[in-house]
Amino acid sequence: MSVSLEVKERAVRPRSLRNQLRHSGQVPAVVYGYEIESTAISVDEKELTKVLRDNGANAVITMNVGGKKINTLMYKAQLDTFTSQLKHVEFLAVNMKEATEVEAEIVLVGESEGVKAGGVLAQNLYNVLVSATPDKLPERVEVDITKLAIGDAITVADLPKEKDYDIITDAEEQIAAVVEAQAADVESSEEAAEPEVIGEKAE
């Protein structure tokens, strides 16, 4: 599925122009990729927000740049830390006949047998990498957890094969598990009790 978005080419200098655009409700952006040189553009923030809300972050966005129709995916979006306002967006021009890779949100569906029996559901993976032609990219991947009993887990390998897209994420990655409530409480207590080492860097 694709949706149209009106864009305007913009000047890159001076940098103060970016703030002027934002104050007028426009978002500075850039489009690059398949059959197009990197081009600075601007988009209406409200219109872009509506497109993403109604169609999802993996929707194909069609735009006219320099008189040429371009099919794109929103590749990156920079948000203001305090206001969550869009500050800058990158669009990737794509070939509709070639597969591309994006992340899709994992959505757990149903209530597991283990939770009904008093267990605790733990979700460990929230996104998976998928590959498909742009028009077949899913916005989310639903994972049925209904049959998960206490002690059971579901991994990427357990997901059913889809005809429209392939899941690229490591098959051994654990998506969710159901553990006994007591075990979950003990694990949380142990994590809270670990002393903090000043100056230690994460591996």
MARBA-3410 file (N, C-alpha, C, O; in Angstrom, 1 decimal):
203
0.8,-1.2,0.0,0.0,0.0,0.0,0.9,1.2,0.0,1.9,1.3,0.7 ~ 0.5,2.2,-0.8,1.3,3.5,-0.8,0.3,4.7,-0.6,-0.9,4.6,-0.8 ~ 0.9,5.8,-0.1,0.1,7.0,0.2,0.9,8.2,-0.3,2.2,8.2,-0.2 ~ 0.2,9.2,-0.8,0.9,10.3,-1.4,1.2,11.3,-0.3,0.4,11.5,0.7 ~ 2.3,12.0,-0.4,2.7,13.1,0.5,3.3,14.2,-0.3,4.2,14.0,-1.1
2.8,15.4,-0.1,3.3,16.6,-0.8,4.6,17.1,-0.1,4.7,17.2,1.1 ~ 5.6,17.3,-0.9,6.9,17.8,-0.4,7.4,19.0,-1.2,6.9,19.2,-2.3 ~ 8.3,19.7,-0.7,8.9,20.9,-1.4,10.4,20.8,-1.2,10.9,20.5,-0.2 ~ 11.1,21.1,-2.3,12.6,21.2,-2.2,12.9,22.4,-1.5,12.2,23.4,-1.5 ~ 14.0,22.3,-0.7,14.4,23.5,0.1,15.9,23.8,0.0,16.7,22.9,-0.4
16.3,25.0,0.4,17.7,25.3,0.5,18.3,24.8,1.7,17.6,24.6,2.8 ~ 19.6,24.5,1.7,20.3,23.9,2.8,21.0,24.9,3.7,21.1,24.8,4.9 ~ 21.4,26.0,3.1,22.0,27.1,3.8,21.2,28.4,3.7,20.5,28.6,2.8 ~ 21.2,29.2,4.8,21.9,29.0,6.1,21.1,28.0,7.0,20.0,27.7,6.7 ~ 21.8,27.5,8.0,21.2,26.5,8.9,20.0,27.1,9.6,19.1,26.3,10.0
19.9,28.4,9.7,18.8,29.0,10.4,17.4,28.8,9.7,16.4,28.9,10.3 ~ 17.5,28.4,8.4,16.3,28.1,7.7,15.6,26.9,8.2,14.3,26.8,8.1 ~ 16.3,26.0,8.8,15.6,24.8,9.4,14.7,25.2,10.5,13.6,24.8,10.6 ~ 15.2,26.1,11.4,14.3,26.6,12.5,13.1,27.4,12.0,12.0,27.3,12.5 ~ 13.3,28.2,10.9,12.2,28.9,10.3,11.2,27.9,9.8,10.0,28.2,9.9
11.6,26.8,9.2,10.7,25.8,8.6,9.9,25.2,9.8,8.7,25.1,9.7 ~ 10.6,24.9,10.9,9.9,24.2,12.0,8.8,25.2,12.6,7.8,24.7,13.0 ~ 9.2,26.4,12.7,8.3,27.4,13.3,7.0,27.6,12.4,6.0,28.0,12.9 ~ 7.2,27.3,11.1,6.0,27.4,10.2,5.2,26.1,10.0,4.4,26.0,9.2 ~ 5.6,25.1,10.8,4.9,23.8,10.8,5.4,22.9,9.7,4.8,21.8,9.4
6.6,23.2,9.2,7.3,22.3,8.3,8.4,21.5,8.9,9.0,21.9,9.9 ~ 8.7,20.3,8.4,9.8,19.5,8.9,10.9,19.4,7.9,10.7,19.0,6.7 ~ 12.1,19.8,8.2,13.2,19.6,7.3,13.5,18.1,7.1,13.4,17.4,8.0 ~ 13.7,17.7,5.8,13.9,16.3,5.5,14.9,16.2,4.4,15.3,17.2,3.7 ~ 15.2,14.9,4.1,16.1,14.6,3.0,15.6,13.3,2.4,15.2,12.4,3.1
15.7,13.2,1.1,15.4,11.9,0.4,16.6,11.5,-0.5,17.2,12.3,-1.1 ~ 16.9,10.2,-0.4,18.0,9.7,-1.2,17.7,8.2,-1.4,16.8,7.6,-0.9 ~ 18.6,7.6,-2.3,18.4,6.2,-2.5,18.3,5.8,-4.0,19.0,6.4,-4.9 ~ 17.3,5.0,-4.3,17.1,4.4,-5.6,16.8,5.5,-6.7,15.8,6.2,-6.6 ~ 17.7,5.6,-7.6,17.6,6.5,-8.8,17.3,8.0,-8.4,16.6,8.7,-9.2
17.9,8.4,-7.3,17.7,9.9,-7.0,18.9,10.3,-6.1,19.4,9.5,-5.2 ~ 19.5,11.4,-6.4,20.6,12.0,-5.6,20.0,12.6,-4.3,18.8,12.9,-4.3 ~ 20.8,12.6,-3.3,20.3,13.2,-2.0,19.8,14.6,-2.3,20.5,15.5,-2.8 ~ 18.5,14.8,-1.9,17.8,16.0,-2.1,17.2,16.5,-0.8,16.4,15.8,-0.2 ~ 17.4,17.8,-0.5,16.8,18.4,0.7,15.4,18.8,0.4,15.1,19.5,-0.6
14.5,18.4,1.3,13.1,18.7,1.1,12.5,19.1,2.4,13.1,19.0,3.5 ~ 11.2,19.6,2.4,10.5,19.8,3.6,9.1,19.3,3.4,8.5,19.2,2.3 ~ 8.5,18.9,4.6,7.1,18.3,4.5,6.3,19.0,5.6,6.8,19.4,6.7 ~ 5.0,19.0,5.4,4.1,19.5,6.5,4.0,18.5,7.6,3.7,17.4,7.4 ~ 4.3,19.0,8.8,4.4,18.1,10.0,3.1,17.4,10.3,3.0,16.2,10.5
2.0,18.2,10.2,0.7,17.6,10.5,0.3,16.5,9.5,-0.3,15.5,9.8 ~ 0.6,16.8,8.2,0.3,15.9,7.1,1.1,14.6,7.3,0.5,13.5,7.1 ~ 2.4,14.7,7.6,3.2,13.5,7.7,2.8,12.7,8.9,2.7,11.5,8.9 ~ 2.5,13.4,10.0,2.0,12.7,11.2,0.7,11.9,11.0,0.6,10.8,11.4 ~ -0.2,12.5,10.2,-1.4,11.8,9.8,-1.1,10.6,9.0,-1.8,9.5,9.2
-0.2,10.8,8.0,0.1,9.6,7.1,0.7,8.5,8.0,0.3,7.3,7.7 ~ 1.5,8.8,8.9,2.1,7.7,9.7,1.1,7.1,10.7,1.1,5.9,10.9 ~ 0.2,7.9,11.2,-0.8,7.4,12.1,-1.8,6.5,11.4,-2.2,5.5,11.9 ~ -2.2,6.9,10.2,-3.2,6.1,9.5,-2.6,4.9,8.7,-3.4,4.0,8.5 ~ -1.3,5.0,8.4,-0.8,3.9,7.5,0.4,3.1,8.1,0.8,2.1,7.6
0.9,3.6,9.2,2.1,3.0,9.8,3.4,3.4,9.3,3.5,4.0,8.2 ~ 4.4,3.2,10.1,5.8,3.7,9.8,6.4,3.0,8.6,7.4,3.5,8.0 ~ 5.9,1.8,8.2,6.5,1.0,7.1,5.7,1.2,5.8,5.9,0.5,4.8 ~ 4.8,2.2,5.7,4.0,2.4,4.5,4.9,3.0,3.4,5.8,3.8,3.7 ~ 4.6,2.7,2.2,5.3,3.3,1.1,4.7,4.7,0.9,3.5,4.9,0.7
5.6,5.7,0.9,5.2,7.1,0.7,5.6,7.6,-0.6,6.8,7.6,-0.9 ~ 4.7,8.0,-1.4,5.0,8.5,-2.8,5.0,10.0,-2.8,4.1,10.6,-2.3 ~ 6.1,10.5,-3.4,6.3,12.0,-3.4,6.8,12.4,-4.8,7.4,11.6,-5.5 ~ 6.6,13.6,-5.1,7.1,14.2,-6.4,8.3,15.1,-6.1,8.2,16.1,-5.4 ~ 9.5,14.7,-6.6,10.7,15.5,-6.3,11.3,15.8,-7.7,11.7,15.0,-8.5
11.4,17.1,-8.0,11.9,17.6,-9.2,11.2,17.1,-10.5,11.7,16.8,-11.5 ~ 9.8,17.0,-10.3,9.0,16.5,-11.4,9.0,15.0,-11.6,8.5,14.5,-12.6 ~ 9.7,14.3,-10.7,9.8,12.8,-10.8,9.1,12.1,-9.6,9.2,12.5,-8.4 ~ 8.3,11.1,-9.9,7.5,10.4,-8.9,8.5,9.4,-8.2,9.1,8.6,-8.8 ~ 8.6,9.5,-6.9,9.5,8.7,-6.1,8.7,7.9,-5.0,7.9,8.5,-4.3
9.0,6.6,-4.9,8.5,5.8,-3.9,9.5,5.7,-2.7,10.6,5.3,-3.0 ~ 9.1,6.0,-1.5,10.0,6.0,-0.4,9.5,5.3,0.8,8.3,5.0,0.9 ~ 10.4,5.0,1.7,10.1,4.6,3.1,10.7,5.6,4.0,11.8,6.1,3.8 ~ 10.0,5.8,5.1,10.6,6.7,6.2,11.7,5.9,6.8,11.4,4.9,7.5 ~ 12.9,6.4,6.7,14.1,5.6,7.2,14.5,6.0,8.6,14.7,5.1,9.4
14.5,7.3,8.9,14.9,7.8,10.2,14.1,9.0,10.5,13.8,9.8,9.7 ~ 13.8,9.2,11.8,13.0,10.4,12.3,13.7,10.8,13.6,13.8,10.1,14.5 ~ 14.1,12.1,13.6,14.6,12.7,14.8,13.6,13.5,15.5,13.0,14.4,14.9 ~ 13.4,13.2,16.8,12.4,13.9,17.6,13.0,14.8,18.6,14.1,14.6,19.1 ~ 12.3,15.9,18.9,12.8,16.8,20.0,12.6,16.1,21.3,11.6,15.5,21.6
13.7,16.1,22.1,13.7,15.4,23.4,12.5,15.8,24.3,12.0,15.0,25.0 ~ 12.2,17.1,24.3,11.3,17.6,25.3,9.8,17.7,24.7,8.9,17.5,25.5 ~ 9.7,18.0,23.5,8.3,18.3,22.9,7.9,17.1,22.0,6.7,17.1,21.6 ~ 8.8,16.2,21.7,8.5,15.1,20.7,8.1,15.6,19.3,7.6,14.8,18.5 ~ 8.4,16.8,19.1,8.2,17.4,17.7,9.2,16.8,16.7,10.4,16.6,17.1
8.7,16.5,15.5,9.7,16.0,14.5,10.7,17.1,14.1,10.3,18.3,13.8 ~ 11.9,16.8,14.2,13.0,17.8,13.9,13.6,17.6,12.6,13.9,18.5,11.9 ~ 13.7,16.3,12.2,14.3,16.0,10.9,13.9,14.6,10.5,13.8,13.7,11.3 ~ 13.7,14.4,9.2,13.3,13.0,8.7,14.1,12.7,7.5,14.4,13.5,6.6 ~ 14.5,11.4,7.4,15.2,10.8,6.2,14.2,9.9,5.5,13.7,9.0,6.1
14.1,10.1,4.2,13.3,9.2,3.4,14.2,8.4,2.5,15.1,9.0,1.9 ~ 14.0,7.1,2.4,14.8,6.2,1.5,14.0,5.9,0.3,13.0,5.2,0.4 ~ 14.5,6.3,-0.9,13.8,5.9,-2.2,14.1,4.5,-2.5,15.2,4.0,-2.3 ~ 13.0,3.7,-2.8,13.1,2.3,-3.0,12.7,1.8,-4.4,11.9,2.5,-5.0 ~ 13.2,0.7,-4.8,12.7,0.0,-6.0,11.6,-0.9,-5.6,11.8,-1.8,-4.7
10.4,-0.8,-6.1,9.2,-1.5,-5.7,9.3,-3.0,-6.0,8.5,-3.8,-5.5 ~ 10.3,-3.4,-6.9,10.4,-4.8,-7.3,11.5,-5.5,-6.5,11.7,-6.7,-6.7 ~ 12.2,-4.8,-5.7,13.3,-5.4,-4.9,13.0,-5.4,-3.4,12.4,-4.5,-2.9 ~ 13.4,-6.5,-2.8,13.2,-6.6,-1.3,14.0,-5.7,-0.5,15.2,-5.4,-0.9 ~ 13.5,-5.2,0.5,14.2,-4.3,1.4,14.0,-4.8,2.9,13.0,-5.5,3.1
14.8,-4.3,3.8,14.7,-4.8,5.2,14.3,-3.6,6.1,14.9,-2.6,6.0 ~ 13.3,-3.9,7.0,12.9,-2.9,8.0,12.6,-3.6,9.2,12.5,-4.9,9.3 ~ 12.4,-2.9,10.3,12.0,-3.5,11.6,10.4,-3.4,11.7,9.8,-2.4,11.3 ~ 9.8,-4.4,12.2,8.4,-4.5,12.4,8.2,-4.8,13.9,8.9,-5.6,14.5 ~ 7.2,-4.1,14.5,6.9,-4.3,15.9,6.2,-5.6,16.2,5.4,-6.1,15.4
6.7,-6.2,17.3,6.0,-7.5,17.7,4.9,-7.2,18.6,5.0,-6.4,19.6 ~ 3.7,-7.8,18.3,2.5,-7.6,19.1,2.1,-8.9,19.6,1.7,-9.8,18.9 ~ 2.1,-9.1,21.0,1.6,-10.4,21.5,0.1,-10.4,21.6,-0.6,-9.5,22.0 ~ -0.5,-11.5,21.1,-1.9,-11.7,20.9,-2.4,-12.8,21.8,-1.9,-13.9,21.8 ~ -3.5,-12.6,22.5,-4.2,-13.6,23.3,-3.6,-13.6,24.8,-2.7,-12.9,25.1
-4.3,-14.4,25.6,-3.9,-14.6,27.0,-3.4,-16.0,27.2,-4.1,-17.0,26.9 ~ -2.2,-16.1,27.6,-1.6,-17.5,27.7,-2.2,-18.3,28.8,-2.7,-17.8,29.8 ~ -2.1,-19.6,28.6,-2.6,-20.6,29.6,-1.8,-20.4,30.9,-2.3,-20.6,32.0 ~ -0.5,-20.1,30.7,0.4,-20.0,31.9,0.0,-18.8,32.8,0.0,-18.9,34.0 ~ -0.4,-17.7,32.1,-0.8,-16.5,32.9,-2.1,-16.8,33.6,-2.3,-16.4,34.7
-3.0,-17.5,32.9,-4.3,-17.9,33.6,-4.0,-18.7,34.8,-4.8,-18.7,35.8 ~ -2.9,-19.5,34.8,-2.6,-20.4,35.9,-1.8,-19.7,37.0,-1.4,-20.4,37.9 ~ -1.6,-18.4,36.8,-0.8,-17.7,37.8,0.6,-17.3,37.5,1.3,-16.7,38.3 ~ 1.0,-17.7,36.3,2.4,-17.3,35.8,2.5,-15.9,35.4,1.5,-15.1,35.4 ~ 3.7,-15.5,35.1,4.0,-14.1,34.7,4.6,-14.1,33.3,5.5,-14.9,33.0
4.0,-13.3,32.4,4.5,-13.2,31.0,5.6,-12.2,30.9,5.5,-11.1,31.4 ~ 6.7,-12.6,30.3,7.9,-11.8,30.1,8.2,-11.7,28.6,8.5,-12.7,28.0 ~ 8.1,-10.4,28.1,8.4,-10.2,26.7,9.9,-9.7,26.6,10.3,-8.8,27.3 ~ 10.7,-10.4,25.8,12.1,-10.1,25.7,12.5,-9.5,24.3,13.6,-8.9,24.2 ~ 11.6,-9.6,23.3,11.9,-9.0,22.0,10.7,-8.2,21.5,9.6,-8.7,21.6
11.0,-7.0,21.1,9.9,-6.1,20.8,9.8,-5.7,19.3,8.8,-5.2,18.8 ~ 10.9,-6.0,18.6,10.9,-5.8,17.1,11.7,-6.9,16.4,12.6,-7.5,17.0 ~ 11.3,-7.2,15.2,12.0,-8.2,14.4,12.3,-7.5,13.0,11.6,-6.6,12.6 ~ 13.4,-8.0,12.4,13.8,-7.5,11.1,13.1,-8.3,10.1,13.3,-9.5,10.1 ~ 12.5,-7.7,9.1,11.7,-8.4,8.1,12.2,-7.9,6.7,12.7,-6.8,6.6
12.1,-8.8,5.7,12.5,-8.5,4.4,11.3,-8.8,3.4,10.7,-9.9,3.5 ~ 11.0,-7.8,2.5,10.0,-8.0,1.6,10.0,-6.8,0.6,10.8,-5.9,0.8 ~ 9.3,-6.9,-0.5,9.2,-5.8,-1.4,8.4,-4.7,-0.7,7.6,-5.0,0.2 ~ 8.7,-3.4,-0.9,8.1,-2.4,-0.1,6.6,-2.4,0.1,6.1,-2.0,1.1 ~ 5.9,-2.9,-0.9,4.4,-2.9,-0.8,3.9,-4.0,0.1,2.7,-4.1,0.4
4.8,-5.0,0.5,4.4,-6.1,1.3,5.0,-6.0,2.7,4.8,-6.9,3.5 ~ 5.7,-4.9,3.1,6.3,-4.8,4.4,5.2,-4.7,5.5,4.3,-3.9,5.3 ~ 5.3,-5.5,6.5,4.2,-5.4,7.6,4.6,-4.3,8.6,5.7,-4.0,8.8 ~ 3.5,-3.7,9.1,3.7,-2.7,10.1,4.0,-3.4,11.5,4.8,-2.9,12.3 ~ 3.4,-4.6,11.7,3.7,-5.3,12.9,3.6,-6.8,12.6,3.0,-7.2,11.7
4.1,-7.6,13.5,4.1,-9.0,13.5,3.3,-9.5,14.7,3.8,-9.3,15.8 ~ 2.2,-10.2,14.5,1.4,-10.7,15.7,1.9,-12.0,16.1,2.1,-12.9,15.2 ~ 2.1,-12.2,17.4,2.5,-13.5,17.9,1.5,-14.1,18.9,1.2,-13.4,19.9 ~ 1.0,-15.2,18.5,-0.1,-15.8,19.3,0.6,-16.5,20.5,1.4,-17.5,20.4 ~ 0.2,-16.1,21.7,0.8,-16.7,23.0,-0.2,-17.5,23.7,0.1,-17.9,24.9
-1.3,-17.8,23.1,-2.4,-18.5,23.9,-2.0,-19.8,24.5,-2.4,-20.1,25.6 ~ -1.2,-20.6,23.8,-0.9,-21.9,24.3,0.4,-21.9,25.2,0.8,-23.0,25.6 ~ 1.0,-20.8,25.5,2.1,-20.8,26.4,1.8,-21.1,27.8,1.0,-20.4,28.5 ~ 2.3,-22.2,28.3,2.1,-22.6,29.7,3.3,-22.2,30.5,4.3,-21.7,30.0 ~ 3.2,-22.3,31.8,4.3,-21.9,32.7,5.5,-22.7,32.3,5.5,-24.0,32.3
6.6,-22.1,32.1,7.9,-22.7,31.7,8.1,-22.8,30.2,9.2,-23.1,29.8 ~ 7.1,-22.4,29.4,7.2,-22.4,28.0,7.8,-21.0,27.5,7.6,-20.0,28.2 ~ 8.4,-21.1,26.3,8.9,-19.9,25.7,8.6,-20.0,24.2,8.4,-21.0,23.6 ~ 8.5,-18.8,23.5,8.4,-18.8,22.1,9.5,-18.0,21.5,9.8,-16.9,21.9 ~ 10.1,-18.5,20.4,11.2,-17.9,19.8,10.9,-17.5,18.3,9.8,-17.8,17.9
11.8,-16.8,17.7,11.5,-16.4,16.3,11.3,-17.6,15.4,10.5,-17.6,14.5 ~ 12.0,-18.7,15.7,11.9,-19.9,15.0,10.5,-20.5,15.0,10.1,-21.3,14.1 ~ 9.7,-20.2,16.1,8.4,-20.7,16.3,7.3,-20.0,15.5,6.2,-20.5,15.3 ~ 7.7,-18.9,14.9,6.7,-18.1,14.2,6.4,-18.7,12.8,7.2,-19.3,12.2 ~ 5.1,-18.7,12.5,4.7,-19.3,11.2,5.3,-18.6,10.0,5.5,-17.4,10.1
5.6,-19.3,8.9,6.1,-18.7,7.7,5.0,-17.8,7.1,3.9,-18.3,7.0 ~ 5.4,-16.7,6.6,4.5,-15.8,5.9,4.9,-15.8,4.4,6.0,-15.8,4.0 ~ 3.8,-15.7,3.5,4.1,-15.7,2.1,4.5,-14.3,1.6,5.2,-14.2,0.6 ~ 4.2,-13.2,2.4,4.5,-11.9,1.9,5.9,-11.4,2.3,6.4,-10.5,1.7 ~ 6.4,-11.9,3.4,7.7,-11.4,3.9,8.5,-12.5,4.7,7.9,-13.5,5.1
9.8,-12.3,4.8,10.7,-13.2,5.5,11.1,-12.5,6.8,11.4,-11.3,6.8 ~ 11.3,-13.2,7.9,11.8,-12.7,9.1,13.3,-13.0,9.1,13.7,-14.1,9.0 ~ 14.1,-11.9,9.2,15.6,-12.1,9.2,16.2,-12.2,10.5,17.3,-12.7,10.6 ~ 15.6,-11.8,11.6,16.1,-11.9,12.9,16.5,-13.3,13.3,15.8,-14.3,12.9 ~ 17.6,-13.5,14.0,18.1,-14.8,14.4,17.0,-15.6,15.0,16.2,-15.2,15.9
16.8,-16.8,14.4,15.8,-17.8,14.8,15.8,-18.1,16.3,14.7,-18.5,16.8 ~ 16.9,-18.1,16.9,17.0,-18.5,18.3,16.6,-17.4,19.3,16.5,-17.6,20.5 ~ 16.4,-16.2,18.8,16.0,-15.1,19.7,14.7,-15.4,20.4,13.7,-15.8,19.7 ~ 14.6,-15.2,21.7,13.4,-15.5,22.4,12.5,-14.3,22.4,12.9,-13.2,22.8 ~ 11.3,-14.5,22.1,10.3,-13.4,22.0,9.6,-13.2,23.4,9.6,-12.1,23.9
9.1,-14.3,23.9,8.4,-14.2,25.2,8.5,-15.5,25.9,8.7,-16.6,25.3 ~ 8.2,-15.5,27.2,8.2,-16.7,28.0,7.3,-16.5,29.2,7.0,-15.3,29.6 ~ 6.8,-17.6,29.7,5.9,-17.5,30.9,6.7,-18.2,32.1,7.0,-19.4,31.9 ~ 6.9,-17.5,33.2,7.6,-18.1,34.3,6.7,-18.1,35.5,5.7,-17.4,35.6 ~ 7.1,-18.8,36.5,6.3,-18.9,37.8,6.4,-17.5,38.4,7.5,-16.9,38.4
5.4,-17.1,39.1,5.4,-15.8,39.7,6.5,-15.6,40.8,7.1,-14.6,40.8 ~ 6.7,-16.7,41.5,7.7,-16.6,42.6,9.1,-16.4,41.9,10.0,-15.7,42.4 ~ 9.4,-17.1,40.8,10.7,-17.0,40.2,10.9,-15.6,39.6,12.0,-15.1,39.7 ~ 9.8,-15.0,39.1,9.9,-13.7,38.6,10.2,-12.7,39.7,11.0,-11.8,39.5 ~ 9.6,-12.9,40.8,9.9,-12.0,42.0,11.3,-12.1,42.4,12.0,-11.1,42.7
11.9,-13.3,42.5,13.3,-13.6,42.9,14.2,-12.9,41.9,15.2,-12.3,42.4 ~ 14.0,-13.1,40.6,14.8,-12.5,39.6,14.9,-11.0,39.7,15.9,-10.3,39.6 ~ 13.7,-10.3,40.0,13.6,-8.9,40.1,14.4,-8.4,41.3,15.0,-7.4,41.3 ~ 14.3,-9.2,42.4,15.0,-8.8,43.7,16.5,-8.9,43.5,17.2,-8.1,44.0 ~ 17.0,-9.9,42.8,18.4,-10.1,42.5,19.0,-9.0,41.7,20.1,-8.5,41.9
18.2,-8.5,40.7,18.6,-7.4,39.8,18.7,-6.1,40.6,19.6,-5.3,40.4 ~ 17.8,-5.9,41.6,17.8,-4.7,42.4,18.9,-4.7,43.4,19.4,-3.7,43.8 ~ 19.4,-5.9,43.8,20.4,-6.0,44.8,21.8,-5.9,44.3,22.7,-5.7,45.1 ~ 22.0,-6.0,43.0,23.3,-5.9,42.4,23.9,-4.5,42.6,23.3,-3.5,42.3 ~ 25.1,-4.5,43.2,25.8,-3.2,43.5,26.2,-2.5,42.2,26.6,-3.2,41.2
26.2,-1.2,42.2,26.6,-0.5,41.0,28.1,-0.2,41.1,28.6,0.3,42.1 ~ 28.8,-0.5,40.1,30.3,-0.3,40.0,30.6,1.0,39.3,30.3,1.1,38.1 ~ 31.1,2.0,40.1,31.4,3.3,39.5,32.5,3.2,38.5,33.5,2.6,38.7 ~ 32.2,3.7,37.3,33.2,3.8,36.3,33.3,2.6,35.4,34.0,2.5,34.4 ~ 32.5,1.5,35.7,32.4,0.3,34.8,31.7,0.6,33.5,30.6,1.2,33.6
32.3,0.2,32.4,31.6,0.4,31.1,31.0,-0.9,30.6,31.4,-2.0,30.9 ~ 29.9,-0.7,29.9,29.2,-1.8,29.4,30.0,-2.5,28.3,30.7,-1.8,27.6 ~ 29.9,-3.8,28.3,30.7,-4.5,27.2,30.0,-4.3,25.9,30.5,-4.8,24.9
END
